[in-house]
Amino acid sequence: MEQELRNKVKAAAKEYYQAVYGSKREFDYIPPSGKLLGEEELLNMIDASLDMWLTAGRFNREFEQKFAKYMGVKYALSTNSGSSANLLAFSALTSHKLGERALKKGDEVISVAAGFPTTINPIIQYGMIPVFVDLEIGTYNIDADKIEEAITPETKAIFLAHTLGNSFDLDKITALAEKYNLWVIEDSCDALGGEYKGRKIGTIGHIGTFSFYPAHHLTMGEGGAVITNDPVLYKIIMSFRDWGRDCCCPPGRDGVCGKRFTQQLGNLPSGYDHKYTYSHIGFNLKITDWQAALGCSQIDKLDDFLKIRRQNAALLTEKLADLKDYLILPEVRQGVKPSWFGYLISVKENAPFTKQEMVEYIENKGIGTRQLFAGNILRQPMIVDSDVNFRIGNSKLINSKDLTEEHYKLLPKTDFIMNNTFWVGTFPALREKEISRISDAIHLCVKEKAGVLL
């Protein structure tokens, strides 16, 4: 009876989906990012609702298994956002369980200033020193040749994002990490499904992080994941995610660890319930089963989504190739297969128009644009109006209250990106028609602003 009623509910929902969402969407305004949901996602969410299980449950177990398999890693843990994934990854490296390799206050972490704040925030929140290295124009990733000069005896980790799905130089960075015994966190929130020399981005460092916000390659609405091949890091990440518990038993399931009443930890009495024993000062950053149900459907479509994103990026490169006197188009390092969260374009400094002029022009034509997130994060109020210590390259320690234009000159390409770079969409709801509209608007802008025939 239960299954029969469940099937009736899902049949009605399928009919609803086809009536309301079944036809292809037409875009008056082409957004730079967005989700692509089908009836399968709706039916899975209804299944999760009918289970009446409110926290992570069977769909979450299925998603974590599917995601680990897709990425080719031993362990995957879901969480409630990509920002939380970054926080969990970094928190894990502060664990006392890592002994002498645990990060501590005052340690230095290599990163970049052009990106999303939540790659940087955990470094500052834990009282450590971010060390900012300048970028490359074209790949918009860290200039790996400048990292070594920024390393000191206090440097203990490298925490970088693969910019909009285009991988940084993992060969050079992993070689430096091995040489100096550094942790590597790959912030892959914008790079799910990308590859570096045949290996999935996010699987090469010690920890990889992902976001499933609606703008990303697959969505749970809000959601994220952390992956690793290290069993020690896996248990630490789980602990920080789940209130700081020492126990690995999932909610609603007792005795999975087999040690519930058999241990003496801390100064607790012998046999104290392991489910209520805490080894870290943690959080509660789990997802719901509704989110996981959505992710279970989305991951089955991920390769198709990635194929369309790559096609869209290739089409933009083809259509904009004649504007290379005015624009810098994305570059891809040999061996990299990007997953193209978006398509970055830079206006050359000698162009007869500015980035701002181009952005405003094509926005008025119905083409959505975005900045490369924070631009130069050292110019953001979160730094300028705070009391934060950091270094730039091989500079001495700088406090945010003492920032001058001379300091910003140490990151010239980061400032160039802030002033000259924007991106447009590649997400899978966009097809050739929309990509042509983007290209046409950009061409019209160049024609009008530069006074040239194209």
C-alpha positions in Angstrom: 0.0 0.0 0.0 2.8 2.4 0.9 4.6 1.9 -2.3 1.4 2.2 -4.3 0.6 5.5 -2.7 4.2 6.7 -3.2 4.0 5.9 -6.9 0.7 7.9 -7.2 2.3 10.9 -5.6 5.3 10.7 -7.9 3.1 10.2 -11.0 1.2 13.4 -10.2 4.5 15.2 -9.6 5.9 14.0 -13.0 2.7 15.3 -14.7 3.1 18.6 -12.9 6.8 18.9 -13.9 6.0 18.3 -17.6 3.2 20.8 -17.6 5.1 23.6 -15.8 8.8 23.0 -16.6 8.8 20.6 -19.5 9.4 23.0 -22.3 12.9 24.5 -23.0 13.4 27.8 -21.4 13.8 30.9 -23.5 16.2 33.6 -22.2 15.3 37.2 -22.4 18.3 37.8 -20.1 21.1 35.3 -20.4 22.4 34.8 -16.8 26.1 33.9 -16.3 25.2 30.8 -14.3 22.2 28.7 -13.4 20.9 25.2 -12.7 19.4 22.6 -15.0 16.8 20.4 -13.2 14.7 17.6 -14.6 11.8 15.5 -13.4 14.2 13.0 -11.8 15.4 15.6 -9.3 11.8 16.5 -8.3 10.9 12.8 -7.9 13.9 12.1 -5.8 13.1 15.1 -3.5 9.6 13.8 -3.2 10.9 10.4 -2.3 13.0 12.0 0.4 10.0 14.0 1.7 7.8 10.9 1.9 10.5 9.1 4.0 9.9 11.8 6.6 13.6 11.6 7.6 14.7 15.2 8.2 18.5 15.0 8.4 21.1 13.1 6.3 19.9 9.6 5.6 19.7 7.0 2.8 20.1 9.5 0.0 23.1 11.1 1.7 24.8 7.7 2.0 24.0 7.0 -1.7 25.4 10.4 -2.8 28.6 10.1 -0.8 29.2 6.7 -2.3 28.4 7.9 -5.9 30.6 11.0 -5.5 33.6 9.1 -4.2 33.2 6.7 -7.0 32.9 9.4 -9.6 36.0 11.2 -8.3 38.0 8.0 -8.0 38.8 8.5 -4.3 38.3 6.5 -1.1 36.3 9.0 0.9 33.7 11.7 0.2 31.8 13.6 2.9 28.8 15.9 2.1 28.4 19.2 3.7 26.0 22.2 3.5 28.0 24.4 1.2 31.3 24.8 -0.7 32.3 27.4 1.9 31.7 24.9 4.6 33.8 22.4 2.6 36.7 24.8 2.7 36.2 25.4 6.4 36.2 21.7 7.1 39.2 21.0 5.0 41.2 23.7 6.7 39.9 22.9 10.2 41.0 19.3 9.7 44.6 20.4 9.2 44.6 22.0 12.7 43.7 18.7 14.4 45.9 17.5 17.3 45.6 14.0 15.7 48.1 15.2 13.1 50.8 15.7 15.7 53.7 17.9 14.5 52.0 18.4 11.1 49.0 20.1 12.6 48.6 23.8 11.6 48.8 26.3 14.4 48.3 30.1 14.9 51.0 32.1 13.1 51.7 29.4 10.4 51.7 30.7 6.8 49.5 29.5 4.0 50.1 30.2 0.3 47.1 31.5 -1.6 46.0 34.2 -4.0 44.1 37.5 -3.6 41.9 37.1 -6.8 39.1 34.6 -6.0 36.2 33.9 -3.6 36.7 35.0 0.0 35.9 31.6 1.6 39.2 30.2 0.3 41.0 32.8 2.4 38.6 33.2 5.4 39.5 30.0 7.3 43.2 31.0 7.2 42.4 34.3 8.9 39.8 32.8 11.2 42.3 30.3 12.6 44.9 33.1 13.3 47.2 32.1 10.5 49.0 34.2 7.9 47.8 34.2 4.3 50.7 34.7 1.8 49.4 36.1 -1.5 51.2 35.3 -4.7 50.3 37.0 -8.0 48.6 35.3 -10.9 49.0 34.5 -14.6 46.8 36.4 -17.1 45.1 33.9 -19.4 44.8 30.9 -17.0 44.0 33.3 -14.1 45.6 30.9 -11.7 48.6 31.3 -9.4 51.9 31.9 -11.1 53.5 28.7 -9.8 57.0 30.0 -10.7 56.6 32.7 -7.9 55.6 30.4 -5.1 59.0 29.1 -3.9 60.3 32.7 -3.2 57.3 33.2 -1.0 57.9 30.1 1.1 59.6 30.5 4.6 60.1 28.1 7.5 56.7 29.1 8.8 54.9 28.1 5.5 52.9 24.9 6.2 50.2 24.7 3.5 49.0 25.7 0.0 45.3 26.5 -0.3 44.2 27.4 -3.9 41.2 27.4 -6.1 41.2 26.2 -9.7 39.9 29.3 -11.3 36.5 28.8 -13.0 37.3 25.2 -13.7 40.7 25.7 -15.3 43.4 23.9 -13.3 46.5 25.5 -11.8 49.9 23.9 -12.4 49.6 20.8 -10.1 52.9 19.4 -11.1 54.9 22.4 -9.8 52.7 22.8 -6.8 52.8 19.2 -5.7 56.6 19.1 -6.2 56.9 22.2 -3.9 54.6 20.6 -1.4 56.8 17.5 -1.3 60.0 19.5 -1.1 58.8 21.6 1.8 56.4 19.1 3.5 53.3 21.3 2.8 49.7 20.4 2.9 47.7 21.0 -0.3 44.0 21.8 -0.3 42.5 22.0 -3.8 39.5 24.3 -3.7 37.6 22.7 -6.6 34.3 24.4 -5.9 34.3 25.9 -9.5 36.1 22.9 -11.1 34.1 19.7 -10.6 34.8 17.3 -13.3 37.9 19.1 -14.6 41.1 17.0 -15.2 44.8 17.5 -14.9 46.8 15.0 -17.0 44.0 12.5 -16.8 43.4 12.8 -13.1 40.3 14.5 -11.6 40.9 18.0 -10.2 40.5 17.8 -6.4 42.0 14.4 -6.1 45.7 15.3 -6.4 46.2 17.3 -3.2 45.6 16.0 0.3 42.0 17.3 0.3 39.6 18.5 -2.4 36.5 20.7 -1.8 33.4 21.2 -3.9 30.3 23.4 -4.0 26.8 22.4 -5.1 25.2 25.9 -5.1 22.8 26.4 -8.0 25.5 28.1 -10.1 27.8 25.1 -10.0 28.3 22.0 -12.1 25.7 20.1 -10.1 23.4 21.5 -7.5 21.8 20.6 -4.3 20.5 24.1 -3.9 22.9 24.6 -1.0 25.5 21.9 -0.5 29.1 20.8 -0.9 31.6 18.0 -0.4 35.1 17.2 0.9 37.1 14.4 -0.6 40.4 12.7 0.5 42.3 9.4 0.1 43.7 9.7 3.6 41.7 7.7 6.3 43.0 9.8 9.1 42.0 13.1 7.4 38.6 11.5 6.6 37.8 10.8 10.2 39.0 14.2 11.3 36.9 16.0 8.6 33.9 13.9 9.7 34.5 14.9 13.3 34.6 18.6 12.6 31.5 18.3 10.4 29.5 16.4 13.0 29.8 18.5 16.2 33.4 17.5 16.8 32.4 14.0 17.8 35.0 11.3 18.1 32.5 8.7 17.0 32.0 7.9 13.3 28.5 6.5 13.6 26.0 8.3 11.4 22.9 10.0 12.9 20.2 7.4 13.9 22.6 4.5 13.8 24.3 3.2 16.9 27.3 0.9 17.4 28.7 1.1 13.8 32.2 1.9 15.2 32.0 -1.1 17.6 33.4 1.0 20.5 30.4 2.7 22.0 31.0 1.7 25.6 34.6 0.3 25.6 36.9 3.3 25.7 38.4 5.9 28.1 39.1 9.2 26.4 40.1 12.5 27.8 39.3 12.7 31.5 35.9 11.0 31.0 34.9 7.9 33.0 35.8 4.6 31.3 33.0 3.4 29.0 31.5 6.8 28.5 29.1 6.7 25.5 31.3 7.2 22.4 28.4 9.0 20.6 28.7 11.8 23.1 32.5 12.0 23.2 34.1 15.0 21.4 37.6 15.1 20.2 37.5 18.5 18.3 35.9 21.9 18.7 33.7 21.3 15.7 30.5 22.4 13.9 27.3 21.0 12.6 27.6 21.3 8.8 25.7 18.3 7.6 23.1 18.4 4.7 19.5 17.2 4.7 18.4 14.1 2.7 16.3 16.4 0.4 19.6 18.0 -0.8 21.3 14.6 -1.1 18.3 13.3 -3.1 18.8 16.2 -5.5 22.5 15.5 -5.8 21.9 11.8 -6.5 20.0 12.7 -9.7 22.3 15.5 -10.7 25.5 13.4 -10.5 24.0 11.0 -13.0 23.8 13.9 -15.5 27.2 15.4 -14.6 29.2 14.2 -17.6 26.5 15.5 -20.0 26.6 18.9 -18.2 30.3 19.0 -18.5 30.2 18.2 -22.2 27.8 21.1 -22.9 30.0 23.5 -20.8 33.0 22.6 -22.8 31.2 23.0 -26.1 29.9 26.4 -25.0 33.5 27.5 -24.1 34.9 26.2 -27.3 32.2 28.0 -29.3 32.9 31.3 -27.5 36.6 30.9 -28.3 35.8 30.3 -31.9 33.4 33.2 -32.2 35.6 35.7 -30.3 38.9 34.8 -32.0 38.7 37.8 -34.3 38.7 40.2 -31.3 42.1 39.3 -30.0 43.4 42.8 -30.7 41.1 44.0 -27.9 40.4 41.0 -25.7 42.4 38.3 -23.9 40.6 34.9 -24.1 41.2 32.0 -21.7 44.3 29.9 -22.0 44.6 26.3 -21.0 47.8 24.7 -19.8 48.9 21.5 -21.6 47.3 18.4 -20.1 44.4 20.3 -18.6 40.8 19.5 -19.4 38.8 22.4 -17.8 35.2 22.0 -16.6 34.4 25.7 -17.4 32.3 27.2 -14.6 32.4 30.4 -16.7 34.3 32.0 -19.5 36.8 34.7 -18.5 37.5 37.6 -20.8 40.0 40.4 -20.2 39.9 43.8 -22.0 43.4 44.7 -23.0 44.9 47.8 -21.5 45.4 49.5 -24.8 41.8 48.8 -26.0 39.7 51.9 -26.8 37.2 50.9 -24.2 37.3 49.7 -20.6 36.0 46.5 -19.0 33.3 48.6 -17.3 32.1 50.0 -20.6 31.9 46.5 -22.1 30.2 45.0 -19.1 27.6 47.8 -19.0 27.1 47.6 -22.8 26.4 43.8 -23.0 24.4 43.8 -19.8 22.1 46.3 -21.5 21.9 43.8 -24.3 20.6 41.1 -21.9 23.9 39.3 -21.3 24.7 38.6 -17.7 28.3 39.1 -16.4 30.3 38.5 -13.3 33.6 39.7 -11.8 36.3 37.2 -10.8 34.6 37.3 -7.4 36.5 39.6 -5.0 38.9 41.0 -7.6 41.8 41.9 -5.4 40.6 40.8 -1.9 43.2 43.1 -0.3 41.1 46.0 -1.5 37.9 44.6 -0.1 36.4 46.1 3.1 36.8 42.7 4.8 40.5 43.4 4.8 40.9 47.2 4.7 38.5 47.7 7.6 39.9 44.9 9.7 43.1 44.1 11.6 44.6 41.3 9.5 48.2 40.2 9.1 49.5 38.8 5.8 52.4 38.7 3.4 52.6 39.4 -0.3 55.1 37.2 -2.1 58.4 37.4 -0.3 57.5 40.6 1.6 57.7 41.1 5.3 54.6 40.9 7.4 52.0 43.5 6.6 49.0 44.6 8.7 45.8 45.6 6.8 45.8 49.0 8.6 49.1 49.8 7.0 48.2 49.0 3.4 49.4 51.5 0.8 49.3 51.6 -3.0 52.9 50.4 -2.9 51.8 47.1 -1.4 49.2 46.7 -4.2 51.9 47.1 -6.8 53.3 43.8 -5.5 50.3 42.1 -7.2 50.1 43.8 -10.6 48.3 41.0 -12.4 45.8 40.7 -9.6 44.9 44.3 -9.9 44.8 43.9 -13.7 42.2 41.2 -13.3 40.2 43.3 -10.9 40.1 46.2 -13.4 40.0 44.4 -16.7 38.4 40.9 -16.4 34.9 39.6 -16.3 33.1 36.4 -17.2 30.1 35.2 -19.1 28.1 31.9 -18.8 28.7 28.4 -20.1 26.2 26.5 -18.0 24.3 23.7 -19.7 20.9 25.4 -20.1 22.8 27.6 -22.7 23.1 26.3 -26.2 24.4 27.7 -29.5 21.6 30.2 -29.8 22.5 31.8 -26.5 26.3 31.6 -27.1 25.8 33.4 -30.4 23.8 36.1 -28.6 26.7 36.6 -26.2 29.2 36.8 -29.0 27.1 39.2 -31.0 26.7 41.6 -28.1 30.5 41.6 -27.5 31.1 42.2 -31.2 28.6 45.1 -31.3 30.3 46.6 -28.3 33.8 46.5 -30.0 32.3 47.8 -33.2 30.7 50.8 -31.5 33.4 51.6 -29.0 36.4 51.0 -31.2 34.8 52.2 -34.4 35.8 49.2 -36.5 34.1 47.0 -39.0 33.9 43.4 -38.0 
